[in-house]
Amino acid sequence: MPRQQPSPMQHVRPSALRAWVHACAYACAGALLAACSPFATPPAAQLPAPAADTTAMAATQTPAWLRRGTQALHIVPQESLLTITVRRGGALARLGHDHVIASRSLQGVVAPAQGRAAFQFRLDEMRVDEEGLRQAAGLTSTPSADAIAGTRHNMLVRVLEAERYPWVSIDARRTGNKEVLDADITLHGVTRSVQLPVRIEETADGKSLQASGSLLLKQSDFGIVPFAILGGAMAVQDQMELAFRITARRQISAPGSGASPGQ
């Protein structure tokens, strides 16, 4: 009887096998919506370049519902933050990482008298896994720089198609309950209406306010299929948490600009 050749895997140490599975899983998983994918940073040419989408930008700055003469507060990007937390799942979830993706470039307007607000942000301006935000979210693992770069690449190119759908927008309106707004969220070309819990603190003179809140969303509600590999052993949970903290102020026009405050 011919002598049976030993399988190559028989001589692989368990630690090396674990590392191999880890690397394979990382190389495939991805996204805002990904468990983890730390392959090397792709060349800049492979990432979608920011597009000059001035139409969408103008639409958010002056939404159709904003009546002429209404005093509007403008969102201050430097003092505002929106985060999305996505978590790993599956039997091999321990090999991946949870992620926090953040936007610090929110733009838009709030009209307290109308009980309306509209803001948006660009996907390609989002930041992935800032250390302080990971700590605030209670995430204990530490992705490598390559993991973060790979996750961002997958988020923009493979999952969210950021070149095709560069903007995420939220249009909110008060319907009676001051602590819950009706909001239309547009992501990946799909708009969904949700109940948005919010806490609003407005100054006595009405010249500024702060709004904060959070809610749970499902990727599948926006036409996004949660990523899974290895027969689902490493997967991305469908549910993700959106949280925001927004500062808005009355905008004072520069002398000679011809514009009126709050316009």
N, C-alpha and C positions, 0 to 999 in steps of 0.2 A: 504494500500500500504506500503510495507516495507520501512523503513527509509533508504535513500541513505547515505552510508558512505562517509565522505569527503575524497577527494584525499589527500595523504600525501604531494603532492607538493603544496597544497593550503596554507600550513602553513610554507612554506619555504620562507625566506626573499629573495628579489631580489639579494642582495649582496651575499648571500650564494649560490644561484643558479648560479650566474656568476662565483663564485669561483669553483663550481663543474664542470661547463662546461670547465672552464679554465684548471682544473686538468686533466679532461678526454682527452681534446685535446692534452695537453702536453704529456700525457702518451703514446699516439699513434704516434704523429708526430716525424720525426727524420731526421737527416743526415747532411752531408755537404750540403745537398740538402734538409734540413728540416726546417720547420718554427720554431719549438721549441719542446723540449721534456725533461723537467727537472725532471725526476724521480731520485731516489737515485743512487749514484755511484755503478755500478755493481762490484761484486768481481773481482779481477784481473784475476782470472782463466777464466772468461767469455770473456775477451778481447783477440783478436788474438795476440799471441806473435810474436815479430819481427823475421822474417825468415832470414836465412843466404843465401840470394840470390846473391851470389858472381858473378854468370854469368851475370846477368843484370847489376850489378855494373861495372864490367870490360868492358862490352859493351859500357857503356856511357863514361867511362874514355878514351877509345881508340876506337872510332867509326870506322867503315870500311872505311869511306871516308877520314880519316886523313892519308895523305901520309907520309911515313917515311921520316924524315928529315925536315918536316914542323914545324915551330915554333908555338906552341900552347900555349894559355893562359888558365890557370886553374881557374875555378870559386872558389871564396873565400866564403865559407858558412857564416862565421861570418859577412860579409859585404853585404850579398845578402838576398833578401826577395821576396817571392811569396805569394800573397793573393788571395783568392776566396771569393767573397761576394754573399750571397744568401738572397733573400727577401721573406717575407711572402705574402700570397694572400688570397682571399676569403672573404666572408662577416664577418667572425670572425677574420680577420687578426689582429685586434687590441689586441687580447688576446695573441698573440704570439710575437716572436722576430725575427728580422733579425739577420744574423750571419756573422762573418768574420773568415775564417779559414786560417791559415798561415803556410808556411813552411820556416824554417830558416836553413835547412840542404840540400840546393841545391848542387848538384855535377855535374861536367861535364867540357867540354872544348869548347874553341872558337878559330877558326883559321881565323883571319882577312884576310890573303892573299887569302884564299879559299872562303871567304864569307860564312863560315859555323859555326854552333854552335850546340851543343847537350848537353842537361842536363836533369836531372831527380831528383825525390824526392820520399820518402816513405810516404805512407798515414798514417801509424801508428806513424809517427814522427811529424805530423801536430798538431798545437796548435789551440785551439778554443777560440774565443772571448777575446783576450788580450785587456785590457782596452784602451791602447793607440791606437791600431788599430781600435777599434770601434769608438773612437772619431775622428780619421782621416777620417773614412768613413762616418761620419755624423750620426751615429746611436745613438739615444738619450736614448733608454731604457737600462736597466741594468739587464741581466739575473743573476739568482742566481748561486751559485757554483754547486748545484744539476742540474740546467738546463744545464749548460755547460758540466758537466760530462755525463749527459744523451744524449745530442746532439752528443758528441764525440763517445759514445758507439754505437748509432744508425748509425752514419756515417760509422764507421768501419765495424760493424757486419751486420746490416740489409740492408744497401743500397749499399755501394761500395764493399762489399765482400773483404775487404782488405787482408784477409788471402789468398784468391785465386788470387787477382790482387793487389799485394803490391806496385807496382811502377806506377808512372805517368811520362811519358817521352815526351820531346819536341825536335824535330830535325828540325832546321831552316836553310834556305839557301837564299842567296841574288840572285836575278834574274835580276838586273838592277836598280831598284829603291832602293836607299840606306835607305829609310825611311819605306819601306814595305818589309817584308820577307815572303817567302813561308814556312809554318811550318806544320809538321805532329805532331799532338797531340794524344797520346795514353792514354786512360783512361778507366778503367773497361773492358779491353780487346778489345776495339774498337779504331781504328785509323781514324782520320779525318784530311783532309788537309784544312788549313785556311790561310787567309792573315793576317799577324801579323804586325801591325804598331809598329815601334821601333825607339827610339832615341839613337844614339851611340856617345859616347865621348871617343876618344882615345888619349892617351898621345903621344907627339911628338916622343919619342923614341920607341913607339910601344910595350912597356913592360906591359902596363895595359890599361884597358878600362872599361867604365861603360855603361850599356845598360838598358833602361827602356821602358815600354810600357804597353798597356792594350787592351783588346778586350772582346766582349760579346760572350758567348757560350750558347748553349742549352743542358740541360741534356739529352733530348730525342735523340740528335744526337749521343750520346754514349751508347744508349741502356738502359738508366736510365729513369724510369717512374716517373715524378714528384709526390711527395707524396700528398695525399689529404684524409681528413676524414670528417665525418659528412656531407656526400653528397656534398663535395667540399666547405663547409662553411669555413673550415680552410685548406689551401692548400699551396703548395710551388710553387713559380713561376718557370716556365721552364727555364727562362733566368738567367744566373749567370755571374758575371764579374770577369775575371782573370786579375790581374795586377802583374807586376814584376819589380824589380830593382836588377840588377846583376853587381857585380864587379868581374873582371877576371884579373889575373896577370901571368907574366912569372914565371914559377916554377923553383927555383934554387935547383939543386941536392945537397945532403949532400956529403961532401968529402968522397971519397972511395966508393961511391955507384955504380959507373960504369955507371950511367945513364947520358944522355946529357940534358942540359937545354931545357925545352920546350917539352920534350918527355913524 
